[in-house]
Amino acid sequence: MNEDHFDTIADAELHRLEKAFDAFDPDELEVDLAMGVLSATLGDGSKVIINSHRAAGQIWMAAFRTAWHFTPHEEGGVVTWRTGTDELHAALSRLLSEKLGRDVRV
């Protein structure tokens, strides 16, 4: 995959996540997206950091002492971001659900 295409799909994904996070109450979660790094700060001060990593061709996520590296998979014009065993939105939904104590879908 060329770098321009990667930048386009990674940027689109980070903006989708930013928009999804905007639906949260600011006391529960605040979000900032700048220079390919999305920072989500929860009410208790803990953070989820999601960033585009062009050199690796992945989106990286770090949260609660764990890290994931998601690789893009394109099928029928749809991009999903996956590790060997997990998908970005599913992992993020699971983490936030556990941390916030309620069902969260991102």
Residue pairs with C-beta under 8 A, 6 or more apart in sequence:
1 57
1 72
3 54
6 52
6 54
6 57
6 72
7 52
7 54
9 72
9 74
9 79
10 36
10 52
10 54
10 59
10 72
11 36
11 52
12 79
13 59
13 79
13 81
13 88
14 33
14 36
14 38
14 50
14 51
14 52
14 59
15 33
17 38
17 50
17 92
17 106
18 31
18 33
18 38
20 106
21 29
21 31
21 38
21 40
21 106
22 31
24 31
27 43
28 42
28 43
28 100
29 40
29 41
29 42
29 43
29 96
29 100
30 40
30 41
31 38
31 39
31 40
31 41
32 38
32 39
32 41
33 39
36 51
36 52
37 49
37 50
37 51
37 52
38 49
38 50
38 51
39 47
39 48
39 49
40 47
40 48
40 49
40 50
41 47
42 48
42 99
42 100
46 63
46 64
46 99
47 63
48 61
48 62
48 63
48 64
48 92
48 95
48 96
49 61
49 62
49 63
50 59
50 60
50 61
50 92
51 59
51 60
51 61
52 59
53 59
53 60
53 69
56 69
57 71
57 72
58 69
58 70
58 71
58 72
58 81
59 69
59 70
59 72
59 81
59 88
60 67
60 68
60 69
60 70
61 67
61 68
61 70
61 88
61 91
61 92
62 68
63 95
64 95
64 99
68 83
68 86
68 88
68 91
69 83
70 81
70 82
70 83
70 86
70 87
70 88
71 81
71 82
71 83
72 79
72 80
72 81
73 79
73 80
73 81
73 82
80 87
80 88
81 87
81 88
81 89
82 88
83 91
89 105
89 106
92 106
93 104
93 105
93 106
96 104
96 106
97 103
97 104
